[in-house]
Amino acid sequence: MAQKRKSARKKPAAKPRQRNRPITQKIQPVEEILFRVEGKMSTFGGPTDRGMSATEGLALFTPADLQDPKYSYLFLPTPPPGTTGLGRQLNPEKYYFACRWTYNVTPREFLRRALARVENPANGRAEDARPVDWGPNISTGRVADLSPGLAKALGLQTDDVVRITISALRAVPVKRAKAVKPAKRAAPAVQSVAPTKPVIKQFIRSPNSSSRKVGTKIDKIVLHCTEGSLASALAEFQKTDSRKVSAHYVIDRNGDIYQMVNDADCANHCMGANAGSIGIEHVGSETDSLSPPQAAASAALIRWLLQEHQIPRTNIFGHDFAPGYCRPGGTSCPDKLFGAVHSQATIATWVAANV
């Protein structure tokens, strides 16, 4: 048989020479740091945190958030027995924390959507966690409170140093930092700016005040409703009749703040509870709720007072519920300004949502 001839193979065509093109690098967005703090920490929240009262709420969340899957995972399914506040209902195994916020720098709604990088500078461990509250008190010397689960994951114990960073990347998890050897000299902590005192439209001095006794600490804020107009309230607090009533501040419906008594002095606004308190009157009738500008002004003033006098957040009371208040028969004040139900729980809920 004749052999088949092999077909000639075609030589592959030479590849055209490619011109050298400049290598382009993807530009990474610059991370804008909105908040960073470094210093000692502690833990808080959950059923066993006896440092929180049974009714204590959270600065960034309200009971309504228990129905929102974005936030409900932070909480236990039911409140611990004998408690009504969200603080004790936090799930201590979830990753959350509290810092001293300045809301005009990191607004409350931004914090609710944000995740932060929480780091242990000593071992390089880092986790993402949610802000939930304002604290700790500056007198503790600490800059943050972490959930017990977050502290455990980072290998932190009370008074160890923690670093917390929030960037402008809203609600986007920040990539975990690689483990690094601790620096020999820690970088100085960057503290958030302390709240400043809101603008006082006018200081109208009331004659109905007295010096606080030496050693008396300002430890509570009492919220009131004027049950009348601004003009009538200012006039009432300047009378020298037998009642001799006054308040430290009066907030009008449009948000204007008037001061009538120095913080250092005692005003006559809550019988039996004047000695260590600051009284804030809000212009309104018995059936009014706070107007939006009034609520914003009140929250700003309260934030400043808390910081200025180191008052615990749990010591903000409605007139009728102030510890030591002793007028026979009580009062309907602060009426419906802070909510439809006349209770201290209503005040606490408003504070948790706004301050």
Secondary structure, 3 states (H helix, E strand, C coil): CCCCCCCCCCCCCCCCCCCCCCCCCCCCCCCCEEEEEEEEEEECCCCCCCCCCCCCCCCCCCHHHHHCHHHHCCECCCCCCCCCCHHHHECCCCCEEEECCCCCCCCHHHHHHCCEEEECCCCCCEEEEEEEEECCCHHHCCCEEECHHHHHHHCCCCCCEEEEEEECCCCCCCCCCCCCCCCCCCCCCCCCCCCCCCCCCEECCCCCEEECCCCCCCCEEEEEECCECHHHHHHHCCCCCCCCCCCCEEECCCCCEEECCCCCEEECCCCCCCCCEEEEEECECCCCCCCHHHHHHHHHHHHHHHHHHCCCHHHEEEHHHCCCCCCCCCCCCCCCCCCCCCCHHHHHHHHHHHC
